[in-house]
Amino acid sequence: MESLNPTFRRLLNKVDNISHIYTDKAHCHMMRHACGYYLMNQGYNTREIQDFLGHRFPQTH
């Protein structure tokens, strides 16, 4: 497993307690996708989400 900042690991553990995901398999990229999915469901358009997540090119996701 990738080495995570202890603070981020504690955050993943809290998320696990609330959502019942398996934090031993959770990783930063999964959280990034979850954030994008949430924003999309809140009505943000794809370009806004890409900008927020730091994508340099519109083709990347």
C-alpha positions as CSV (number, residue, x, y, z in Angstrom):
1,M,0.0,0.0,0.0
2,E,1.2,3.5,-0.7
3,S,2.5,5.5,2.2
4,L,0.0,8.0,3.5
5,N,0.3,11.0,5.7
6,P,-0.9,9.9,9.2
7,T,-3.5,12.7,9.2
8,F,-4.9,11.5,5.9
9,R,-4.9,7.9,7.1
10,R,-7.0,9.0,10.1
11,L,-9.4,10.8,7.8
12,L,-9.8,7.6,5.7
13,N,-10.4,5.6,8.9
14,K,-13.2,8.1,9.9
15,V,-14.7,7.8,6.4
16,D,-14.6,4.0,6.7
17,N,-16.5,4.2,10.0
18,I,-19.2,6.2,8.4
19,S,-19.5,4.7,5.0
20,H,-18.2,1.1,5.5
21,I,-15.7,1.2,2.7
22,Y,-12.5,-0.7,3.1
23,T,-9.8,1.8,3.9
24,D,-7.0,-0.7,3.5
25,K,-7.9,-0.5,-0.2
26,A,-8.8,3.2,-0.3
27,H,-6.3,5.5,-1.8
28,C,-6.0,9.2,-2.8
29,H,-7.1,8.6,-6.3
30,M,-10.3,6.9,-5.1
31,M,-11.0,9.9,-2.9
32,R,-10.4,12.2,-5.9
33,H,-12.9,10.4,-8.0
34,A,-15.4,10.4,-5.1
35,C,-15.0,14.2,-4.9
36,G,-15.6,14.6,-8.6
37,Y,-18.6,12.3,-8.5
38,Y,-20.1,14.3,-5.7
39,L,-19.5,17.7,-7.5
40,M,-21.1,16.3,-10.6
41,N,-24.2,15.3,-8.6
42,Q,-24.3,18.8,-7.1
43,G,-24.7,20.2,-10.6
44,Y,-21.1,21.4,-11.4
45,N,-20.1,20.9,-15.0
46,T,-17.2,18.8,-16.2
47,R,-14.9,21.7,-16.9
48,E,-15.4,23.2,-13.4
49,I,-14.7,19.8,-11.8
50,Q,-11.6,19.4,-14.0
51,D,-10.3,22.8,-13.0
52,F,-11.0,22.2,-9.3
53,L,-9.2,18.8,-9.4
54,G,-6.2,20.4,-11.2
55,H,-6.5,18.8,-14.7
56,R,-4.3,20.6,-17.2
57,F,-6.0,19.4,-20.3
58,P,-9.8,19.0,-21.0
59,Q,-9.2,15.5,-22.4
60,T,-7.9,14.1,-19.1
61,H,-10.1,12.8,-16.4
